[in-house]
Amino acid sequence: MPDSLDAELATLTDEEPVSASSQPAAEQAGGRQRPALDLLIWDAPNIDMTLSTVIGARPTAASRPRFDAIAAWFVEGAGDPSAPDAPEVEACVFANIPPQPGTLQRWVEALRGFGYSVFARPKSQPDDDIDQDMLDHIAVRSHSHRLRRLVVFSGDGRNFAEPLEQLVRGGTQVVVVAFSEVAGYAISSDLLQFIDIEDVPGAFVEPLDRVRLDALPPDGAWLRPTRSLRDFVSSFNARRDR
């Protein structure tokens, strides 16, 4: 979650994206019309944790994703909003909220102002999670709408790989957006589409301090350590001597 909300909000715009479409808007199901839907799901704890992993440091406002640019990219992918068969678009951020939320209230309100729905669950225990809440919401939308396109921002293959592949088998286009370093489940899948989050246009104010193994320069690259060698050995010896 943001540690410098004022700086982060300075990178965001007040413009609201326009919904759009390119596929049939409804299908007959049980005597009723189900409207087509493009749905975005954002796993905030996972994206925040994996971002820290890939850059080897705590994220700053400059290294956090821009939700305005991501909304624009997602809505643009839905197609022409004036088309008669335009789908609905919905973007949802799922977040764990600690007992002392601090600036998270303003972060949540900023997201809502950009057109995102936010599901906020209290985090009272270290293992409190929101994965099932995300899967439940996807299931609800799969029944209320014809889920045309699902974009999931998460590197959590343990919980998402099987249900997402099942949706593809049912006719939904599923795109996983995460960091290539931690999204092997999507990269190796024959059914899921994968996009590195840094490849989303405008997603970051400046390039992240990372070297992607899927985009190495021809002459190779040095990957610097993210921790001092002496510090690591010191902690290793401490654990071994217990």
N, C-alpha and C positions, 0 to 999 in steps of 0.2 A: 504494500500500500504506500501511497505517496508520503515522503518525509519532508517535503518542501512544497506544500500545496500552492502557495502564492506563486512560486516560480513556475510550477507546472501549469497553472491556469493561464499564465501569461502566454503560453505556447498554443493555447486553444482559441478557436474563433467562436463567435456567436451565431454563425450561419447554420441553419438547419438543413440537412440533406433532404432531397426530394425522393419519395418512393418511386419504384419503377418495376418493369416487367418484360418478359419475352416469351412466356409460356401460357397455356390455357389457364384461365382464372378459376375454373371450378369443374368439378366432376360430379356425376350422379352417384350418391352413396346412401343406401337405405331410404330413398325417397326424398332426400334433401341435397341441396347443393353445398359442396365443401369448397370454400375459396382457396385458391393457391396461396402459398406462403413461402417467402424466403426468410429464414430464421438464423440469427447470429447468437451464439452462446459464448460468453467470455468467462473462463475459469480464473478469477482474479488471484486466488492463492497460488495456483500453479504457475501462471505467467509471471507473477512477482518473484517466486522462488527460482524459477529457471532463468529469469533474466539475471539475477544475482550470480547464478552459477556460470553462465556463459561469459560474463564480463569480469568475474572474479572480484567483485566489489559490491557494496551496497548501491543500488541505483540512485541516481540523482534526478532532478527534474528534467535535465537535458537528455538523460538516457532512458526515460520512461516513454512508453508508446503514447502517441497522440490520438485520442479517441475521436477527435473531429475528422482527421484524415482517414481513419479506419472506417468511420461511418460513411464518409463520402465514397470510399472504394467499394464498400459492401452494397450501397444503394445503387451505384453505377452498374454493378454486376447484375442487378435485377432487370436491367433493360429500360425501355422507353416507358415513362410513367403515363403517357397519354394513350398508350395502346389499350384497346378495349379488353384485352385479356391480361392486363397488368396484375401481378400478384401483390398481396400485402407484404410489407416488410416489417420485421420486428427484431430488435437487438436487445439482449438481456445480459447484464453483468451480475455474476453471483459472487458474493463476498462474505467472508467471516469477519465479524466485528468484535474486537477485544473489549474487555470490561471498561477500559479507558480509551474511548474512540478518538480523542484528540481532534485533529483536523479532518478525520474521515467524514464527519457530517457535511462539511463543505465539498469534499470530493464527491460524495454521493449526490448532493444537490447539483453539482456541475454536470455529472453524468446524465441526470434526469433532464437537465436543460438542453443537452445535446440530443435528446430523443431516445435515450436508453432507459429501459426498465431495469430496476435494481432489486435483486433478492438479497436481503441482508439477514444473516443468521448469527446469533450471539456465539462467540467462541469462548466457552468457559473451561474447556479441557483441551490439552495439547492435540488429542486425536479427533477433535470435533471437525467434521468435514461437510462439504456441500455437494459432493459428487452425485449422491442419490437425488438431491433436489434438482440438479441439472438434468439428469436422466428422466426424472418424473415430468419435468416441464416439456422436454422433447416428446415424450409419450403423449402428453395431453394435446400438444399441438398436432401430433400425427393423427389424432382422432378427430380434432375439431376442424382441421384444414387438410388440404392436399399438400404435404410438405415437399415442395419442389426443389429447394436448395437449402442445405444446412451447412453453416460455416461455424466450426468449433475451434475456438482459441484455447488449446490445452495440449500439453505434452504428456498427459496421463493415459498411457495405453492400457494400463492394468484395468481401469474401469470403463474406458470408452471404446477400445478396439472392437470387441465383439458386437455391442449394440449398434455402433456406427456402420459396421460392415453389413449388418442385417438390414439396416435402412436402405443401403445401396441396392441390395438384392430386391428390395421392394419398390425400387424406382426413384429413390431420392438421390440427388447429386449431393455428395458429402465432401466438403473441403476441410481439411485440418490445417490450421495456421498455428505454428509454434516455432521454436528454435530447432534447427536441424540437429544440433548436438544432443537433443533430448527427446526427439520425436521419431525414433526408429520404427515404432509401431505403424506410423502412417507412411513413412518413406518406403518401407518394405511391403506394404499392403498392395495387392493387385486390384483392390476395389476403391480404396480411399485416394483422393487427390491431396497432395501436400504442397503448401506454400510456406517458405520461411517468412516469419513475421517482418524481417527487415526488408523483404522484397515487396511489401505492400507500399505503394507510392505514398511518401510523406509520413510514414508511420513513426519516424524518429527525426528529431530536429537535426541531428548530426550522426554520422556513422558510429556504430557501437564499437567499442574497443574489444574486438574479437577476431579470430581467424577461423573461418569456416572451412572445415575439411571438404565440403562439397564445392568449394569455390577457391581453391588454392591457386596462387600465381604459378606460372609454368616453371619458374626456378625454385619453387618451394618457399617455405616461410618458417621462421623461428617462432615457436609458441612459448612466450615467457612464463615462468612459474607464477602462480597466483598466491604463493606463500613462501616465505623464507625457508631455505633448506634447514638452517639451524633451528628455527622455530618448530618445524615439523619433527625433527629428530628429538628435540627436547620434550615435546608432548608425547612422542612415541615411547621414549624411554620411561617417562612418568607412568604411562599406562602399563608398560611391561613390568615395572618394579612394584606394582601394587600387590 
